[in-house]
Amino acid sequence: MANNEPEHIQVQHILIAFAGSGTGAKRSKEEARTLAYDLLKQAQEGGDFDALVKQYTDDSPPGIYGMSNIGVAPARGEYPRNQMVAAFGNTGFPLEVGGIGIADYDQRTSPYGWHIVKRLK
């Protein structure tokens, strides 16, 4: 794989959306960004990721997805990377197992808001 990325990963994420981003979120874009980076810090400092997901995600908990990399057939229950929000895979695939990163809001690659991503497998 390019950049020595794995063929398959499993991630858990917290979506922090904002009003007008296609979710039911009511917070402003700036409030969403501030919250996302606060949660990233909490998670990277050992906070309970499952609890953070349950409390804050604007997606459906538990927010766990399997993905296959570009050019790799998906295993049962996985989604092809190119059928997910681009920033999701761009953040998840480079992470080490247990690593946590963030996909910043971008109208093209992360249109729903900020994703705090933890690689599970």
C-alpha positions as CSV (number, residue, x, y, z in Angstrom):
1,M,0.0,0.0,0.0
2,A,1.0,3.6,-0.5
3,N,2.8,5.2,2.4
4,N,2.9,1.7,4.1
5,E,-0.8,2.1,5.1
6,P,-2.6,-1.1,6.2
7,E,-5.1,-2.8,3.9
8,H,-7.8,-2.9,6.6
9,I,-8.5,-0.8,9.7
10,Q,-11.2,-0.3,12.3
11,V,-11.8,3.1,13.8
12,Q,-14.1,4.7,16.3
13,H,-15.0,8.3,15.9
14,I,-16.7,11.3,17.5
15,L,-18.3,13.7,15.0
16,I,-18.5,17.2,16.2
17,A,-20.9,19.0,13.8
18,F,-22.3,22.5,13.7
19,A,-25.6,24.1,12.6
20,G,-26.1,23.9,8.9
21,S,-23.7,21.0,8.4
22,G,-26.4,18.4,7.5
23,T,-26.9,17.1,11.1
24,G,-29.1,18.2,13.9
25,A,-26.2,20.0,15.7
26,K,-27.1,23.5,16.9
27,R,-23.6,24.8,17.9
28,S,-21.7,27.4,15.8
29,K,-18.8,26.4,13.7
30,E,-16.3,28.0,16.1
31,E,-18.0,26.3,19.1
32,A,-17.7,23.0,17.2
33,R,-14.0,23.5,16.5
34,T,-13.2,24.5,20.1
35,L,-15.1,21.4,21.4
36,A,-13.5,19.1,18.9
37,Y,-10.0,20.1,20.0
38,D,-10.9,19.9,23.7
39,L,-12.2,16.4,23.1
40,L,-9.0,15.4,21.1
41,K,-6.9,16.6,24.0
42,Q,-9.0,14.7,26.6
43,A,-8.8,11.5,24.4
44,Q,-5.1,11.8,23.8
45,E,-4.5,12.2,27.6
46,G,-6.3,8.9,28.3
47,G,-10.0,10.0,28.6
48,D,-12.6,7.2,28.1
49,F,-13.1,7.3,24.4
50,D,-16.4,5.3,24.5
51,A,-17.8,7.7,27.1
52,L,-16.8,10.7,25.0
53,V,-18.5,9.2,22.0
54,K,-21.7,8.5,23.9
55,Q,-21.7,12.0,25.4
56,Y,-20.7,14.2,22.4
57,T,-21.0,12.5,19.0
58,D,-23.3,14.0,16.4
59,D,-23.3,10.6,14.7
60,S,-24.7,7.3,16.0
61,P,-22.8,5.7,18.9
62,P,-20.6,3.7,19.1
63,G,-19.3,5.2,15.8
64,I,-17.2,2.2,14.9
65,Y,-16.4,1.5,11.3
66,G,-14.2,-0.9,9.4
67,M,-12.6,0.3,6.2
68,S,-10.6,-1.3,3.4
69,N,-7.9,0.8,1.8
70,I,-8.0,1.9,-1.9
71,G,-7.8,-1.0,-4.2
72,V,-8.5,-3.6,-1.4
73,A,-11.7,-5.6,-1.4
74,P,-13.7,-4.9,1.8
75,A,-14.1,-7.7,4.3
76,R,-17.6,-8.4,5.6
77,G,-18.9,-5.4,7.4
78,E,-16.3,-3.0,6.0
79,Y,-16.7,0.0,3.8
80,P,-14.3,0.9,1.0
81,R,-12.2,3.9,2.0
82,N,-13.3,5.8,-1.1
83,Q,-17.0,5.5,-0.1
84,M,-16.4,7.2,3.3
85,V,-15.9,10.9,4.0
86,A,-12.4,11.4,2.7
87,A,-10.9,12.9,5.8
88,F,-12.1,9.9,7.8
89,G,-9.8,7.5,6.0
90,N,-7.1,10.2,5.6
91,T,-6.9,10.4,9.4
92,G,-7.6,6.8,10.3
93,F,-5.2,4.9,8.0
94,P,-1.9,6.6,9.0
95,L,-2.7,6.1,12.8
96,E,-1.1,3.4,14.7
97,V,-3.5,1.0,16.6
98,G,-4.6,3.0,19.6
99,G,-3.7,6.3,18.1
100,I,-6.0,9.2,18.1
101,G,-6.2,12.0,15.5
102,I,-8.5,14.7,14.2
103,A,-9.9,15.4,10.8
104,D,-10.6,19.1,10.5
105,Y,-13.8,20.4,9.0
106,D,-13.3,20.9,5.3
107,Q,-16.2,21.5,2.9
108,R,-14.9,18.9,0.5
109,T,-13.1,16.2,2.6
110,S,-15.0,16.5,5.9
111,P,-18.3,18.3,5.3
112,Y,-20.1,17.3,8.4
113,G,-17.6,18.9,10.9
114,W,-14.7,17.6,12.9
115,H,-14.0,13.9,13.4
116,I,-11.9,12.7,16.3
117,V,-10.7,9.3,15.2
118,K,-9.3,6.5,17.2
119,R,-7.8,3.5,15.4
120,L,-9.0,0.2,17.1
121,K,-7.5,-2.4,14.7
